[in-house]
């Protein structure tokens, strides 16, 4: 089973590493436009195989999409990363052209591929891929919500003073500092609502810290984060390849679900061998519905910059 990761930078290399370590794919192809870069990353990663006990083959290529032929899943990480002070939306001009070209090349060589979009602004780039490729909507997935939810659970476990494995929680809405909607009302610690443990004030702080999770790391690191995005992608890829049918919040093209149409935004979905196999509609209260509507309007505004 072949998986392609386009973009061999920090995020792309982390994607390849986590996928390889989980050992569910036969081959991971890293592709980059910088001469020798993907080949070097692939070689470096392959030299960890005996240390990390995986058999996945990792190969690198400079711009040769024929090497990606017959990929089951392809991950698009390519584009410029955020710098401190930048919003994800400010990346649209450059990244739209990159994502359009990459997605077209991938489908040319792997007509049945399922595509996972990581490039920012992620909801708009996912929407762009839908419009350019015309693939069935289940086969184009925006990664953002899976990452945002991991960051939410980290902040919840921090506030609760408990292991992350005790915590369940979900972030829906746009993958942006203002568009995210952490569902604090529904979050649990071992099936008990976290509202039983944390004050409204503390939960509001958890929510705000989650929303700026990416910006916080960008300020600290001087560029976008890579470990958690790579891990989030690997979990989505594994759920597809192994037909796990796990539920993740992901950016998907909506057609009336949650009262929204003709845009991609983060909602809970079931991920299996066919990509997005089901959109799960959960009962939101009036305040959550209003916040999701506001988030959708912001995504539409960013989508308008594509025209």
ChimeraX attribute file (.defattr): number of C-alpha atoms within 10 A of each C-alpha:
attribute: neighborCount
match mode: 1-to-1
recipient: residues
	/A:1	13
	/A:2	19
	/A:3	26
	/A:4	30
	/A:5	27
	/A:6	29
	/A:7	25
	/A:8	28
	/A:9	22
	/A:10	18
	/A:11	26
	/A:12	28
	/A:13	23
	/A:14	21
	/A:15	30
	/A:16	30
	/A:17	25
	/A:18	17
	/A:19	26
	/A:20	26
	/A:21	18
	/A:22	16
	/A:23	16
	/A:24	16
	/A:25	22
	/A:26	13
	/A:27	20
	/A:28	26
	/A:29	25
	/A:30	31
	/A:31	30
	/A:32	22
	/A:33	15
	/A:34	14
	/A:35	11
	/A:36	15
	/A:37	19
	/A:38	28
	/A:39	21
	/A:40	16
	/A:41	22
	/A:42	24
	/A:43	14
	/A:44	12
	/A:45	20
	/A:46	20
	/A:47	10
	/A:48	13
	/A:49	17
	/A:50	9
	/A:51	8
	/A:52	13
	/A:53	12
	/A:54	17
	/A:55	17
	/A:56	22
	/A:57	17
	/A:58	27
	/A:59	21
	/A:60	24
	/A:61	24
	/A:62	17
	/A:63	18
	/A:64	12
	/A:65	20
	/A:66	13
	/A:67	17
	/A:68	26
	/A:69	18
	/A:70	19
	/A:71	24
	/A:72	21
	/A:73	28
	/A:74	25
	/A:75	28
	/A:76	26
	/A:77	29
	/A:78	24
	/A:79	20
	/A:80	16
	/A:81	20
	/A:82	22
	/A:83	16
	/A:84	15
	/A:85	11
	/A:86	14
	/A:87	16
	/A:88	19
	/A:89	19
	/A:90	13
	/A:91	19
	/A:92	23
	/A:93	12
	/A:94	11
	/A:95	21
	/A:96	22
	/A:97	14
	/A:98	17
	/A:99	25
	/A:100	17
	/A:101	13
	/A:102	20
	/A:103	21
	/A:104	15
	/A:105	16
	/A:106	26
	/A:107	21
	/A:108	16
	/A:109	16
	/A:110	19
	/A:111	15
	/A:112	15
	/A:113	23
	/A:114	28
	/A:115	28
	/A:116	26
	/A:117	28
	/A:118	25
	/A:119	29
	/A:120	28
	/A:121	26
	/A:122	29
	/A:123	34
	/A:124	30
	/A:125	27
	/A:126	29
	/A:127	24
	/A:128	21
	/A:129	25
	/A:130	22
	/A:131	11
	/A:132	13
	/A:133	13
	/A:134	10
	/A:135	17
	/A:136	11
	/A:137	17
	/A:138	18
	/A:139	19
	/A:140	27
	/A:141	31
	/A:142	31
	/A:143	29
	/A:144	32
	/A:145	29
	/A:146	29
	/A:147	23
	/A:148	32
	/A:149	25
	/A:150	21
	/A:151	24
	/A:152	28
	/A:153	25
	/A:154	21
	/A:155	22
	/A:156	30
	/A:157	19
	/A:158	13
	/A:159	16
	/A:160	17
	/A:161	9
	/A:162	13
	/A:163	13
	/A:164	16
	/A:165	11
	/A:166	14
	/A:167	22
	/A:168	22
	/A:169	21
	/A:170	24
	/A:171	31
	/A:172	26
	/A:173	30
	/A:174	30
	/A:175	31
	/A:176	25
	/A:177	17
	/A:178	15
	/A:179	22
	/A:180	26
	/A:181	27
	/A:182	27
	/A:183	16
	/A:184	20
	/A:185	15
	/A:186	15
	/A:187	21
	/A:188	20
	/A:189	21
	/A:190	11
	/A:191	11
	/A:192	13
	/A:193	17
	/A:194	22
	/A:195	16
	/A:196	9
	/A:197	14
	/A:198	15
	/A:199	11
	/A:200	12
	/A:201	9
	/A:202	15
	/A:203	20
	/A:204	14
	/A:205	15
	/A:206	23
	/A:207	21
	/A:208	18
	/A:209	17
	/A:210	26
	/A:211	23
	/A:212	17
	/A:213	19
	/A:214	24
	/A:215	25
	/A:216	17
	/A:217	15
	/A:218	19
	/A:219	16
	/A:220	12
	/A:221	12
	/A:222	15
	/A:223	18
	/A:224	21
	/A:225	21
	/A:226	17
	/A:227	16
	/A:228	17
	/A:229	24
	/A:230	23
	/A:231	21
	/A:232	22
	/A:233	28
	/A:234	22
	/A:235	19
	/A:236	25
	/A:237	29
	/A:238	22
	/A:239	20
	/A:240	23
	/A:241	20
	/A:242	12
	/A:243	14
	/A:244	16
	/A:245	20
	/A:246	14
	/A:247	20
	/A:248	28
	/A:249	26
	/A:250	33
	/A:251	31
	/A:252	27
	/A:253	25
	/A:254	18
	/A:255	12
	/A:256	9
	/A:257	12
	/A:258	17
	/A:259	10
	/A:260	16
	/A:261	12
	/A:262	12
	/A:263	21
	/A:264	30
	/A:265	32
	/A:266	31
	/A:267	27
	/A:268	23
	/A:269	22
	/A:270	20
	/A:271	28
	/A:272	22
	/A:273	19
	/A:274	16
	/A:275	27
	/A:276	24
	/A:277	17
	/A:278	15
	/A:279	21
	/A:280	15
	/A:281	11
	/A:282	9
	/A:283	9
	/A:284	14
	/A:285	9
	/A:286	9
	/A:287	9
	/A:288	17
	/A:289	15
	/A:290	12
	/A:291	16
	/A:292	25
	/A:293	17
	/A:294	16
	/A:295	23
	/A:296	22
	/A:297	16
	/A:298	16
	/A:299	25
	/A:300	17
	/A:301	13
	/A:302	18
	/A:303	20
	/A:304	10
	/A:305	12
	/A:306	13
	/A:307	5
